[in-house]
């Protein structure tokens, strides 16, 4: 269901208008900021995903056999 800023205000939904007024903004500006934030989050996710891929590509080999066993791990714990 798609609602425009006019639909929200015409249906008596004051929440958006109140929030906008509290921020010295308009409902349309709040919606625009929300959409920008979605885009920013998607860009940040893509950046982190690329960083993860680059990091993983730098790993030549990995062996779980080289890890500490349970006793060694707990013996190294900071107490």
Sine and cosine of phi, psi and omega as CSV:
sin_phi,cos_phi,sin_psi,cos_psi,sin_omega,cos_omega
0.00,0.00,0.78,-0.62,0.00,-1.00
-0.97,-0.24,0.75,-0.66,0.03,-1.00
-0.81,-0.59,0.70,-0.72,0.08,-1.00
-1.00,-0.07,0.21,-0.98,0.06,-1.00
-0.84,0.54,-0.60,0.80,0.02,-1.00
-0.92,0.40,-0.62,0.78,0.05,-1.00
-0.87,0.49,-0.69,0.72,-0.04,-1.00
-0.88,0.48,-0.76,0.65,-0.06,-1.00
-0.95,0.32,-0.56,0.83,-0.03,-1.00
-0.95,0.31,-0.38,0.93,0.02,-1.00
-1.00,0.03,0.13,0.99,0.07,-1.00
0.99,0.14,0.19,0.98,0.01,-1.00
-0.99,0.16,0.99,-0.16,-0.09,-1.00
-1.00,0.08,-0.19,0.98,-0.08,-1.00
-0.83,0.56,-0.75,0.66,-0.02,-1.00
-0.90,0.43,-0.67,0.75,0.00,-1.00
-0.92,0.39,-0.62,0.78,0.02,-1.00
-0.91,0.42,-0.73,0.68,0.01,-1.00
-0.87,0.50,-0.68,0.73,0.02,-1.00
-0.88,0.47,-0.69,0.72,0.00,-1.00
-0.90,0.44,-0.65,0.76,0.03,-1.00
-0.88,0.48,-0.52,0.86,-0.01,-1.00
-0.99,-0.10,0.07,1.00,-0.02,-1.00
0.90,0.43,0.63,0.77,-0.10,-0.99
-0.72,-0.69,-0.16,-0.99,0.07,-1.00
-0.87,-0.50,0.27,-0.96,0.03,-1.00
-0.88,0.48,-0.67,0.74,0.01,-1.00
-0.88,0.48,-0.65,0.76,0.02,-1.00
-0.92,0.39,-0.61,0.79,0.06,-1.00
-0.90,0.45,-0.67,0.74,0.03,-1.00
-0.90,0.44,-0.69,0.72,0.02,-1.00
-0.88,0.48,-0.68,0.74,0.03,-1.00
-0.90,0.43,-0.65,0.76,0.04,-1.00
-0.88,0.48,-0.71,0.70,0.01,-1.00
-0.90,0.44,-0.62,0.78,0.07,-1.00
-0.89,0.45,-0.65,0.76,-0.02,-1.00
-0.90,0.43,-0.58,0.82,0.07,-1.00
-0.89,0.46,-0.70,0.72,0.01,-1.00
-0.90,0.44,-0.67,0.75,0.02,-1.00
-0.89,0.46,-0.67,0.74,0.01,-1.00
-0.91,0.42,-0.64,0.76,0.03,-1.00
-0.90,0.43,-0.65,0.76,0.03,-1.00
-0.91,0.41,-0.66,0.75,0.02,-1.00
-0.91,0.42,-0.65,0.76,0.03,-1.00
-0.88,0.47,-0.71,0.71,0.01,-1.00
-0.89,0.46,-0.64,0.77,0.02,-1.00
-0.89,0.45,-0.73,0.69,0.00,-1.00
-0.92,0.40,-0.60,0.80,0.04,-1.00
-0.90,0.45,-0.67,0.74,0.04,-1.00
-0.90,0.43,-0.65,0.76,0.04,-1.00
-0.88,0.47,-0.66,0.75,0.03,-1.00
-0.88,0.47,-0.71,0.71,0.01,-1.00
-0.87,0.49,-0.70,0.72,0.02,-1.00
-0.88,0.47,-0.67,0.74,0.00,-1.00
-0.90,0.43,-0.70,0.71,0.00,-1.00
-0.91,0.42,-0.55,0.83,0.02,-1.00
-0.92,0.39,-0.40,0.92,-0.01,-1.00
-0.99,0.17,-0.22,0.98,-0.01,-1.00
-0.99,0.14,0.92,-0.40,-0.02,-1.00
-0.96,0.26,-0.77,0.64,0.00,-1.00
-0.48,-0.88,0.42,-0.91,0.00,-1.00
-0.60,-0.80,0.72,-0.70,0.04,-1.00
-0.77,-0.64,0.85,-0.52,0.04,-1.00
-0.92,0.39,-0.35,0.94,0.00,-1.00
-0.89,0.46,-0.45,0.89,-0.05,-1.00
-0.99,0.14,-0.03,1.00,-0.04,-1.00
-0.97,0.22,0.29,-0.96,0.05,-1.00
-0.95,0.31,0.54,-0.84,0.11,-0.99
-0.99,0.12,0.07,-1.00,-0.10,-0.99
-0.85,0.53,-0.71,0.70,-0.03,-1.00
-0.90,0.43,-0.68,0.73,0.02,-1.00
-0.90,0.43,-0.66,0.76,0.00,-1.00
-0.88,0.47,-0.74,0.67,-0.01,-1.00
-0.95,0.32,-0.47,0.88,0.07,-1.00
-0.93,0.37,-0.41,0.91,0.00,-1.00
-1.00,0.00,-0.12,0.99,-0.05,-1.00
-0.88,0.48,0.62,-0.78,0.05,-1.00
-0.97,0.24,0.78,-0.62,-0.02,-1.00
-0.84,-0.54,0.00,0.00,0.00,0.00
